[in-house]
């Protein structure tokens, strides 16, 4: 089902990033400082080993300039030019206080956020790479960071302290913090037998839907924790899907499908799963209220038809029976719709048995075909088409 992109690396691939545009390149970073550039057909167009040979932990193209590729290694962010991959154009040494685990760019490419082992999140101004903000609240490794689309002053960070933090960058303070351990304990209290042990929800990866209102956080408990941000950047609702039988390592919302709530996840169980969250209660709370309104509407209809029958005794019994039959049909249709929604909410739209622990996922449109690029502990990339959807 998947096709291999081989011979790009000599060690495990740790990260993948895609350049926007129909001819956009794909970049992969590996252990030992290896960076490789690929065409959308999987042909290698450039390879580089950075001085120092530190692991490449994250790679991202600037949304505003595809000629700028940012990669993190050690405490440094290097800027590469994919058109001339001979060495860094710029090095922002000391961008992180300690080793950087992830980087992210804002929509205009004017800022880079880095998450590091100290738990700090730093914001770098582009151009120049000057550290303009340092955000300190995590008490353990900060593993992932993401800017919030359409909200340039909002940033999300997650860490191995099991915290999800939404930052307001103007005042460099958290707007809210969610402790995933508290959430998981509440859920497990309803679902587990006493004494049953599960992995703690250490947060590995965070992604934001293109609309900017839904967060997904992949955690060590195998869940992907979901959050909806409402007006005033408040946390409106949270929930989770049990996505993997072992730790969930990756989550990415997909921007090129019919709505912004498609999501792909990967885990230590070797599974890659595609989810349609369009009707999930966190994403669409009106699904529940809609059911209530429908029921109330049916009750009102029943009462009004009853009143009509009482007030109009001369109407035929056949018409009354027809109205009752229509009510029954409405109730049956509502129940069928509810069951259909529950079925759609419960599981993935596609599940791929990749077989190896997932290091990174990159949704991409490759030559017009929606695809998922998977990096694992091998030296190859694997591409899975999503065209059947």
LUMVEXDREN-347360 format. One record per residue (C-alpha): z, y negated, x negated; residue in one letter. Coordinates in steps of 0.1 Angstrom, whole numbers, plus 5000, padded with zeros to 4 digits. Layout:
N
ZYXa;...
***
This chain:
389
500050005000x;500949764972x;498649674942x;499949644907x;499449344884x;500049504850x;500149404813x;501549054819x;504949124803x;506649354778x;510049334795x;511549304830x;510149024852x;512948804865x;511248534886x;507948434902x;506548104914x;503448004932x;501347694929x;500347524962x;496647514972x;493847764978x;493247824941x;496847794931x;498047994901x;501048234900x;503648214873x;506048484863x;508948464839x;510648764821x;513348854797x;512748744761x;511248404770x;507948534784x;505948324807x;502648454822x;500048284844x;497948474869x;494948404891x;495248504928x;493348824920x;495948924894x;493948834862x;496048694834x;494948334824x;497748244800x;500748394782x;503548224762x;506848324746x;509148024744x;511047954711x;514448104712x;513248394734x;515948324761x;515448494795x;513348294819x;515548284850x;513548064873x;509947924876x;508647664900x;505547444902x;505947084912x;504847044949x;503346704939x;501546814907x;500347164901x;499847084864x;503647084860x;505447414858x;509247404854x;510947704839x;514647754831x;516047944801x;519547914786x;520847564795x;517347414792x;514547334816x;511047334800x;507947164815x;504747354809x;501147254816x;499347564831x;495947414819x;497047434783x;499847694780x;500547654742x;504147524744x;506447304764x;505246954773x;508846854777x;512247014771x;515346904790x;517947054768x;521447054782x;520147034817x;522747284827x;526347284815x;525947654809x;523147914814x;520947804843x;520448074871x;517947884893x;516047564897x;514447394927x;512247084932x;512346834960x;509246784982x;507946484961x;508546644927x;510846354918x;513946564913x;514946904899x;518147074908x;519647334885x;522447584893x;524447724863x;527047974853x;529847704852x;529347664890x;527947314886x;524747184902x;522946914884x;520146684896x;517546574871x;515346274876x;511646324872x;510046204850x;512346204821x;514846474830x;517946244830x;520946404847x;521646164876x;524146364896x;526546644888x;527946834918x;531147034912x;532747244939x;531947604932x;534747804916x;532448074902x;528848104891x;526347904911x;523448144917x;520947954938x;520047604950x;517447454974x;516547114987x;516347075024x;512846985037x;512546655055x;516046555044x;515646425008x;519446355005x;520446715014x;520847004990x;522247354995x;523947564969x;525447904970x;527448104945x;529448414935x;532548234949x;530948334983x;530547964993x;527547805009x;527647425004x;525547155020x;525646844998x;525046485007x;523446344976x;524045984983x;527746024980x;527546344959x;530046524982x;529846835004x;528946765040x;530347115048x;531247435032x;531047785047x;533148075032x;531048385036x;534148605030x;535848455060x;532748515081x;532248865069x;535948955076x;535648825112x;532449035118x;533849345101x;537049325122x;534849395152x;532549655136x;534449855111x;537150125112x;540450015095x;540450065058x;536650085055x;535549905024x;532349695019x;531049484991x;532149124991x;529448875002x;528748724968x;525848484975x;522748554954x;519948344969x;519448074994x;516247965013x;515547695039x;512947715066x;510147455064x;511547275094x;514747215074x;517147335100x;517647715093x;519347845061x;519148205049x;521548335023x;521248685007x;524548834998x;526049134981x;527349275014x;523649365023x;523549085049x;521448785051x;523648515065x;521948265088x;523047905095x;521547645118x;521947275109x;522047035138x;522046655142x;524146465116x;523646755092x;526446945109x;526747325109x;525947415145x;525847795144x;526048085120x;525348455122x;523948735101x;521449025100x;522349355083x;519249355061x;519949605033x;522049915026x;523049764992x;523249404980x;520649164993x;519248984962x;516348774976x;515548575008x;512548345013x;511348175045x;507548195049x;505647875056x;502248015064x;502848215095x;502848115132x;506247955131x;508747855104x;511248135112x;509548425094x;511548555065x;511248815038x;514148975021x;514649214991x;517549414980x;519149644954x;518249934978x;514549894967x;513549775002x;511449465011x;511749365047x;509849105068x;511748945097x;510748735127x;513748525135x;512048325163x;514348475189x;517448525169x;520548355185x;521148135155x;517548015155x;517047995193x;520347955211x;518347865243x;517548235246x;521048295258x;521247985280x;517848065293x;519048395306x;522048225323x;519747965339x;517448235351x;520248415367x;521548095383x;518048025395x;517748365411x;521148315428x;520047975441x;516848135453x;518748415470x;521048165488x;518147945499x;516148235512x;519248365530x;519648015546x;516048015556x;516448355573x;519548235592x;517847905602x;514548055611x;515248375631x;511748365645x;510148435611x;508948785607x;511049045591x;508149135569x;508148795552x;511948825545x;511449165529x;508649025508x;510948745495x;513648995487x;511149205469x;510048905448x;513648845439x;514049205428x;510849165407x;512148845391x;515449015382x;513549315368x;511249095348x;514248895334x;515949215324x;512849355308x;512349025289x;515949035277x;515649395265x;512349305247x;514149015230x;516949225219x;514549485205x;512649215186x;515849065172x;517349395160x;515149495132x;512449395107x;508749355117x;507849535085x;509849745061x;508449835027x;510050105005x;509349944972x;511550184954x;512949964926x;515749704927x;514149364937x;514549084912x;512348824929x;510048774959x;507348524962x;505448474995x;501948354988x;498448335004x;496248514979x;492548454985x;493248385021x;495348695026x;499148655034x;501048855008x;504348914991x;504648934954x;507549144941x;509149144907x;511449424899x;513049574867x;509649694855x;507049494835x;504549474864x;504249264895x;503449434929x;501549264957x;501849374993x;499449245019x;500749125052x;497349105069x;498149355096x;500449095111x;
***
